[in-house]
Amino acid sequence: MLTGSGTSMDAPAFISSMDAGRVLARRERRFASALLAPAFAALLATTTFPLLYLIWTSAFRIDLAMPFTNGFIGIDNYRDLLADSRFWSSLSVSMIYTISTVVLQVAIGLGLALFVMGMKKGQGLFRLIAILPVVLSPAVVGMVWRTFMLQPEFGIVDFLSINAGLGSQNWLGDPTLAMISVIVIHTWQWTPFAFMVLLASLAALPDDIYEAARIDRASAWQRFRRITLPLLRPAIVMVVIMRTMVALTAFAAIFTVTGGGPGTATEILNLYAYRKSFTELSIGYGSALAVALLVVTIIISAALFAVRRAK
Amino acid sequence: MTAKRLRIAAVIVISLIFILAWMFPILWSFLNSLKTDKDVLAYPPKVLFAPTLEAYRDVLFGSASILPNLVSSFIISIGTTVITMLLAVPAAYALARLRFPGKRFAGFYVLATQMLPPVGIIIPYFLVLRGIGWIDTYQGIILIYLSFSLPFAIWLLVSYFEDIPFEMEEAAYLDGASRLRTLWRIIIPQVRGGISVTVVFVFLNAWNEFLFAVVLSGNTVRPVTVAMYNFISVEQTLWTKLAAVSVLAMLPVILLGIFAQKHIVKGLTVGAVKGGGRR
């Protein structure tokens, strides 16, 4: 006989079956609350509370370097933000970074998934190798690229560039090249993610549709355009949504490679909020920038979810 | 026949390009970690050289050893994993199997917390931790790591709890077992596989985190991802040591990734099916 907690499952005989059902439901509710309470307390403390506190601090001037100027300033931080050219420039860097990395990841990932799907041998090798970049810390990836890949002369990319006749370049010192570099690094690390997800979706597609299409003499392009793409659409949209959210809040692989530089050439909004808060120690204004990033994130994800729902 | 051969050759070439591209930065770091500084800086780059373990000896047992940082990384990652699992397993079970009012909202809340940009969490958290003197402490870092590990673990575990047949629980209740006992004795053993996959991913994410760590670490608590930054300065880069540290930082997560290979797509897309994003 199992003896559990003090309250056993069998209700006293005089309670009708309906009451017993209600008692059981109440016990289930209580049990559920007990199981959920610790996790939700932790989530409230580590996410909801910081969010509210962030909005609150964004209404203050909090300058750790000059504490005597601190105080409540209402919406002044937001007024400054709208007039701040560095904010607008970081926003456009964020957009360029996000759109180009997501498009590249999905395009290359999809192309490669289709390519590997057609292979008779070697699929396993691709699946194994694809894991390597995505499990690495973006901070370590950034360091390795900054030094062994992109360093002028010693870096492999520069070595290839010299041998291709393009000459040695200052990959991280030139604003355009630095932007291209951080985009390539992000794409290098996360294309395997798109590849793995899309390959899994491709493998799950039914074969018989393709058989029918082949009998109808549809060309490879037609089969892709009319059958594969529509069937893959949910997976593609999902990858786009997830990768967009990550690209908007990318940090380590830019911070370790360029630190946002040269100047502010690779400073995405996320990095600007960090630099303002922890390098320039202007935490109130940094909070306003973080709130702006949250608003941008919500607007973009709402738009993407609308696309996902649309048929 | 030649057309077919040409196609096979093209497939092999394209395959090699991609596989090499993905492996190269990792492989090259490994090779550089076995070189001397002179060999690293050789032009053209050396593929053949006399390998040495000097760089590893220096970074592990030299004057500026990163051993304490590796220990830091392990303490943070293991601490985060243990606390996350203790909180997430019961919560995921409730969300997957029990009926209670507000269940849909609770599930949505867990997903919505992931929308918050990490930089928006660390700014207020930094102020709070500074106020109570928790900067440069393990409890400070582990607490804030829950902000991303907990929603992730809950959603991944929910998907495993949902796979267990209801009949098993019902049979246990009919035997008169309490709910807690049923959960512990009947349900948990069923999701052992899911729990170990979740442990791997939570550990991996904690090991790889950088933004929170760079703000909250100091001389006592400094994970390896932050510490390796010391090997690059404006004056000089300590090439071989940086390569050795990179390899040491990459090794645990690569091993875990290969170990969890079959589950990696699920781990990467968790929550997305129900409509959310992950960091």
Boltz contact constraints between the chains, C-beta under 6 A:
constraints:
  - contact:
      token1: [A, 2]
      token2: [B, 176]
      max_distance: 6.0
  - contact:
      token1: [A, 2]
      token2: [B, 177]
      max_distance: 6.0
  - contact:
      token1: [A, 4]
      token2: [B, 177]
      max_distance: 6.0
  - contact:
      token1: [A, 4]
      token2: [B, 178]
      max_distance: 6.0
  - contact:
      token1: [A, 4]
      token2: [B, 181]
      max_distance: 6.0
  - contact:
      token1: [A, 5]
      token2: [B, 178]
      max_distance: 6.0
  - contact:
      token1: [A, 9]
      token2: [B, 173]
      max_distance: 6.0
  - contact:
      token1: [A, 9]
      token2: [B, 176]
      max_distance: 6.0
  - contact:
      token1: [A, 28]
      token2: [B, 98]
      max_distance: 6.0
  - contact:
      token1: [A, 28]
      token2: [B, 99]
      max_distance: 6.0
  - contact:
      token1: [A, 29]
      token2: [B, 100]
      max_distance: 6.0
  - contact:
      token1: [A, 31]
      token2: [B, 179]
      max_distance: 6.0
  - contact:
      token1: [A, 32]
      token2: [B, 94]
      max_distance: 6.0
  - contact:
      token1: [A, 32]
      token2: [B, 98]
      max_distance: 6.0
  - contact:
      token1: [A, 32]
      token2: [B, 100]
      max_distance: 6.0
  - contact:
      token1: [A, 35]
      token2: [B, 90]
      max_distance: 6.0
  - contact:
      token1: [A, 35]
      token2: [B, 94]
      max_distance: 6.0
  - contact:
      token1: [A, 36]
      token2: [B, 91]
      max_distance: 6.0
  - contact:
      token1: [A, 36]
      token2: [B, 94]
      max_distance: 6.0
  - contact:
      token1: [A, 38]
      token2: [B, 87]
      max_distance: 6.0
  - contact:
      token1: [A, 39]
      token2: [B, 87]
      max_distance: 6.0
  - contact:
      token1: [A, 39]
      token2: [B, 91]
      max_distance: 6.0
  - contact:
      token1: [A, 42]
      token2: [B, 87]
      max_distance: 6.0
  - contact:
      token1: [A, 42]
      token2: [B, 146]
      max_distance: 6.0
  - contact:
      token1: [A, 42]
      token2: [B, 150]
      max_distance: 6.0
  - contact:
      token1: [A, 43]
      token2: [B, 113]
      max_distance: 6.0
  - contact:
      token1: [A, 43]
      token2: [B, 150]
      max_distance: 6.0
  - contact:
      token1: [A, 46]
      token2: [B, 146]
      max_distance: 6.0
  - contact:
      token1: [A, 46]
      token2: [B, 147]
      max_distance: 6.0
  - contact:
      token1: [A, 47]
      token2: [B, 113]
      max_distance: 6.0
  - contact:
      token1: [A, 47]
      token2: [B, 116]
      max_distance: 6.0
  - contact:
      token1: [A, 47]
      token2: [B, 147]
      max_distance: 6.0
  - contact:
      token1: [A, 50]
      token2: [B, 121]
      max_distance: 6.0
  - contact:
      token1: [A, 50]
      token2: [B, 124]
      max_distance: 6.0
  - contact:
      token1: [A, 50]
      token2: [B, 125]
      max_distance: 6.0
  - contact:
      token1: [A, 51]
      token2: [B, 116]
      max_distance: 6.0
  - contact:
      token1: [A, 53]
      token2: [B, 124]
      max_distance: 6.0
  - contact:
      token1: [A, 54]
      token2: [B, 120]
      max_distance: 6.0
  - contact:
      token1: [A, 54]
      token2: [B, 124]
      max_distance: 6.0
  - contact:
      token1: [A, 57]
      token2: [B, 124]
      max_distance: 6.0
  - contact:
      token1: [A, 129]
      token2: [B, 19]
      max_distance: 6.0
  - contact:
      token1: [A, 129]
      token2: [B, 22]
      max_distance: 6.0
  - contact:
      token1: [A, 131]
      token2: [B, 257]
      max_distance: 6.0
  - contact:
      token1: [A, 131]
      token2: [B, 264]
      max_distance: 6.0
  - contact:
      token1: [A, 132]
      token2: [B, 26]
      max_distance: 6.0
  - contact:
      token1: [A, 133]
      token2: [B, 22]
      max_distance: 6.0
  - contact:
      token1: [A, 135]
      token2: [B, 253]
      max_distance: 6.0
  - contact:
      token1: [A, 135]
      token2: [B, 257]
      max_distance: 6.0
  - contact:
      token1: [A, 136]
      token2: [B, 250]
      max_distance: 6.0
  - contact:
      token1: [A, 137]
      token2: [B, 208]
      max_distance: 6.0
  - contact:
      token1: [A, 137]
      token2: [B, 225]
      max_distance: 6.0
  - contact:
      token1: [A, 139]
      token2: [B, 210]
      max_distance: 6.0
  - contact:
      token1: [A, 139]
      token2: [B, 225]
      max_distance: 6.0
  - contact:
      token1: [A, 140]
      token2: [B, 246]
      max_distance: 6.0
  - contact:
      token1: [A, 140]
      token2: [B, 249]
      max_distance: 6.0
  - contact:
      token1: [A, 140]
      token2: [B, 250]
      max_distance: 6.0
  - contact:
      token1: [A, 144]
      token2: [B, 25]
      max_distance: 6.0
  - contact:
      token1: [A, 144]
      token2: [B, 29]
      max_distance: 6.0
  - contact:
      token1: [A, 144]
      token2: [B, 246]
      max_distance: 6.0
  - contact:
      token1: [A, 148]
      token2: [B, 28]
      max_distance: 6.0
  - contact:
      token1: [A, 148]
      token2: [B, 32]
      max_distance: 6.0
  - contact:
      token1: [A, 149]
      token2: [B, 25]
      max_distance: 6.0
  - contact:
      token1: [A, 154]
      token2: [B, 41]
      max_distance: 6.0
  - contact:
      token1: [A, 159]
      token2: [B, 45]
      max_distance: 6.0
  - contact:
      token1: [A, 193]
      token2: [B, 268]
      max_distance: 6.0
  - contact:
      token1: [A, 196]
      token2: [B, 265]
      max_distance: 6.0
  - contact:
      token1: [A, 197]
      token2: [B, 265]
      max_distance: 6.0
  - contact:
      token1: [A, 197]
      token2: [B, 269]
      max_distance: 6.0
  - contact:
      token1: [A, 200]
      token2: [B, 265]
      max_distance: 6.0
  - contact:
      token1: [A, 238]
      token2: [B, 272]
      max_distance: 6.0
  - contact:
      token1: [A, 241]
      token2: [B, 277]
      max_distance: 6.0
  - contact:
      token1: [A, 242]
      token2: [B, 272]
      max_distance: 6.0
  - contact:
      token1: [A, 242]
      token2: [B, 277]
      max_distance: 6.0
  - contact:
      token1: [A, 245]
      token2: [B, 277]
      max_distance: 6.0
  - contact:
      token1: [A, 249]
      token2: [B, 117]
      max_distance: 6.0
  - contact:
      token1: [A, 251]
      token2: [B, 211]
      max_distance: 6.0
  - contact:
      token1: [A, 252]
      token2: [B, 210]
      max_distance: 6.0
  - contact:
      token1: [A, 270]
      token2: [B, 119]
      max_distance: 6.0
  - contact:
      token1: [A, 273]
      token2: [B, 119]
      max_distance: 6.0
  - contact:
      token1: [A, 274]
      token2: [B, 119]
      max_distance: 6.0
  - contact:
      token1: [A, 277]
      token2: [B, 123]
      max_distance: 6.0
  - contact:
      token1: [A, 278]
      token2: [B, 215]
      max_distance: 6.0
  - contact:
      token1: [A, 286]
      token2: [B, 123]
      max_distance: 6.0
  - contact:
      token1: [A, 287]
      token2: [B, 123]
      max_distance: 6.0
  - contact:
      token1: [A, 290]
      token2: [B, 119]
      max_distance: 6.0
  - contact:
      token1: [A, 290]
      token2: [B, 120]
      max_distance: 6.0
  - contact:
      token1: [A, 290]
      token2: [B, 123]
      max_distance: 6.0
  - contact:
      token1: [A, 293]
      token2: [B, 117]
      max_distance: 6.0
  - contact:
      token1: [A, 294]
      token2: [B, 117]
      max_distance: 6.0
  - contact:
      token1: [A, 294]
      token2: [B, 120]
      max_distance: 6.0
